[in-house]
Amino acid sequence: MPLFSKSKIPRRSSDEDQHKLLGNEESQDAEAASEEWYQKRNVLKVIMSHVAMLILYTTLFTLAWTRAEKKLHAQHTAESYSPGSHALQWRKQYVNSTVYEKSPYSGNPSPEVDAAWKELMYGFTLRVEKEDLDKIGKSSIPLNDGSGQYIAGLDTTHHLHCLWSIRHALAPHHYPKEVEAMSRSHPDDAYPTHIAHCLEILRMQLMCRGDAALFTYAWDMGKREPLTDFAVEHTCANWDKLKDWTEKHSFDVREDLLTHPVYGK
């Protein structure tokens, strides 16, 4: 007689087999999901490291640029106080003053050139506050509109006006009225008084600024003498920014805002 009868041998049910199979499949799915998660995490780490490096380089570049801008600004703001100083933004700029280089302000007199020069000099008279004058230790003429403001002007506009007058003097047949109005201190003077003043003020201004930018030379194979390259990099004010400030703070002298203490308006 057999030790165990067939009826006594334990058997797994089909439900148990199916459960084990499902367990194996779930384990494989979990392992696959875990592997996929690790792969995604690694990709994310690479992306985040690149983003961090980009932010770092951008920050360093911004700091370096800002420091350079502040250095340029400091080089030019250690000057006399002006309410327009905050409108000055300095930048590196090539100024091409080559002899035959044309611009809207150069060439023979014409309505277009005259209009360009007049636009440059717009805003000759400015409104300034009493505290602005106190900061430079000067006084000026008050405006009669009750604003408490005073008349003043930017020296740069004065220099441009001088150049404008010199243009007139160099082409008297084009500007007869302007030249006729230029008086001479003495009949034998070669220059009208205003032109002599303008030449001197521009000389002083150029020497005051002392621009140390270099111009260079190059050979022209068809000529004996070397050619001068006047395309030079300078540290320049952003003229549009300064002009915008000037226009916002200017007034027209024809507005009759000045009252003479003896002669009245």
HUSULCOR-V401103 format. One record per residue. N is the residue number from 1. SS is DSSP state (h for helix, s for strand, l for the rest). PSI is psi in degrees with one decimal (* if undefined). Layout:
{{N;SS;PSI} {N;SS;PSI}}
//
This chain:
{{1;l;129.5} {2;l;150.9} {3;l;-40.7} {4;l;137.7} {5;l;159.1} {6;h;-32.2} {7;h;-18.5} {8;h;-12.7} {9;l;123.3} {10;l;138.7} {11;l;145.3} {12;l;141.7} {13;l;161.9} {14;h;-28.0} {15;h;-38.5} {16;h;-40.4} {17;h;-42.3} {18;h;-37.0} {19;h;-41.0} {20;h;-40.3} {21;h;-43.8} {22;h;-37.9} {23;h;-40.4} {24;h;-42.0} {25;h;-42.1} {26;h;-38.1} {27;h;-42.8} {28;h;-41.4} {29;h;-40.8} {30;h;-41.7} {31;h;-40.9} {32;h;-41.5} {33;h;-39.8} {34;h;-42.5} {35;h;-43.2} {36;h;-39.0} {37;h;-41.4} {38;h;-39.5} {39;h;-45.5} {40;h;-39.0} {41;h;-40.0} {42;h;-41.6} {43;h;-41.9} {44;h;-39.0} {45;h;-41.5} {46;h;-44.9} {47;h;-45.8} {48;h;-36.2} {49;h;-39.0} {50;h;-41.3} {51;h;-42.9} {52;h;-42.1} {53;h;-39.8} {54;h;-44.4} {55;h;-41.4} {56;h;-48.2} {57;h;-38.8} {58;h;-42.5} {59;h;-44.8} {60;h;-40.8} {61;h;-42.7} {62;h;-42.8} {63;h;-42.5} {64;h;-41.9} {65;h;-44.3} {66;h;-41.6} {67;h;-40.5} {68;h;-40.5} {69;h;-42.3} {70;h;-36.9} {71;h;-44.0} {72;h;-42.0} {73;h;-41.6} {74;h;-32.4} {75;h;-25.3} {76;h;-6.6} {77;h;1.1} {78;l;41.3} {79;l;-170.4} {80;l;146.1} {81;l;144.6} {82;l;139.7} {83;l;-16.2} {84;l;2.0} {85;h;-36.8} {86;h;-16.6} {87;h;-8.5} {88;l;123.7} {89;l;121.9} {90;s;144.5} {91;s;157.0} {92;s;133.9} {93;s;135.4} {94;s;127.8} {95;s;112.0} {96;s;97.5} {97;l;30.0} {98;l;144.9} {99;l;-45.0} {100;l;9.8} {101;l;130.9} {102;l;153.2} {103;l;170.2} {104;l;-14.2} {105;l;-1.9} {106;l;172.7} {107;l;-175.9} {108;l;154.1} {109;l;137.4} {110;l;160.7} {111;h;-36.1} {112;h;-44.2} {113;h;-41.8} {114;h;-41.2} {115;h;-38.8} {116;h;-41.8} {117;h;-40.7} {118;h;-36.7} {119;h;-36.4} {120;h;-37.5} {121;l;5.5} {122;l;135.3} {123;l;33.8} {124;l;-36.4} {125;l;130.7} {126;s;156.7} {127;s;127.0} {128;s;160.6} {129;l;162.3} {130;h;-39.9} {131;h;-28.5} {132;h;-41.8} {133;h;-37.4} {134;h;-35.7} {135;h;-23.0} {136;h;4.5} {137;l;37.1} {138;l;167.4} {139;l;168.7} {140;l;-173.4} {141;l;127.9} {142;s;150.2} {143;l;148.4} {144;l;19.2} {145;l;9.1} {146;l;8.8} {147;l;-16.8} {148;l;9.0} {149;l;169.3} {150;s;159.5} {151;s;139.2} {152;s;-172.5} {153;l;156.1} {154;l;136.7} {155;h;-31.4} {156;h;-40.8} {157;h;-36.4} {158;h;-42.9} {159;h;-40.4} {160;h;-38.8} {161;h;-36.7} {162;h;-44.3} {163;h;-38.5} {164;h;-42.1} {165;h;-38.6} {166;h;-38.6} {167;h;-43.8} {168;h;-44.7} {169;h;-29.2} {170;h;-14.3} {171;l;63.7} {172;l;-28.9} {173;l;-20.1} {174;l;-26.4} {175;l;61.0} {176;h;-37.9} {177;h;-43.6} {178;h;-42.6} {179;h;-37.2} {180;h;-32.5} {181;l;-8.9} {182;l;107.3} {183;l;160.7} {184;l;138.3} {185;l;-31.1} {186;l;141.3} {187;l;-26.9} {188;l;-3.4} {189;l;133.7} {190;l;-33.6} {191;l;143.1} {192;l;152.5} {193;h;-43.4} {194;h;-39.5} {195;h;-41.7} {196;h;-41.4} {197;h;-43.6} {198;h;-42.0} {199;h;-39.9} {200;h;-41.9} {201;h;-35.1} {202;h;-37.4} {203;h;-47.6} {204;h;-39.3} {205;h;-43.2} {206;h;-41.5} {207;h;-31.9} {208;h;-43.7} {209;h;-36.8} {210;l;54.3} {211;l;120.5} {212;l;14.5} {213;l;146.2} {214;l;138.7} {215;l;160.5} {216;s;179.9} {217;s;158.6} {218;s;153.6} {219;l;141.0} {220;l;116.5} {221;l;-14.7} {222;l;-1.3} {223;l;154.0} {224;l;-40.0} {225;l;146.1} {226;l;153.7} {227;s;146.0} {228;s;131.1} {229;s;104.8} {230;l;15.4} {231;s;100.7} {232;s;140.5} {233;s;128.9} {234;s;163.8} {235;s;109.9} {236;s;150.6} {237;s;145.7} {238;l;99.8} {239;h;-37.7} {240;h;-39.8} {241;h;-45.8} {242;h;-40.0} {243;h;-37.7} {244;h;-43.9} {245;h;-43.2} {246;h;-45.3} {247;h;-35.7} {248;h;-22.5} {249;l;14.8} {250;s;166.6} {251;l;160.2} {252;l;130.0} {253;h;-21.2} {254;h;-3.8} {255;h;-5.4} {256;l;51.1} {257;l;6.6} {258;l;135.0} {259;l;116.4} {260;s;136.7} {261;l;-19.1} {262;l;-48.0} {263;l;-7.3} {264;s;-151.9} {265;l;*}}
//
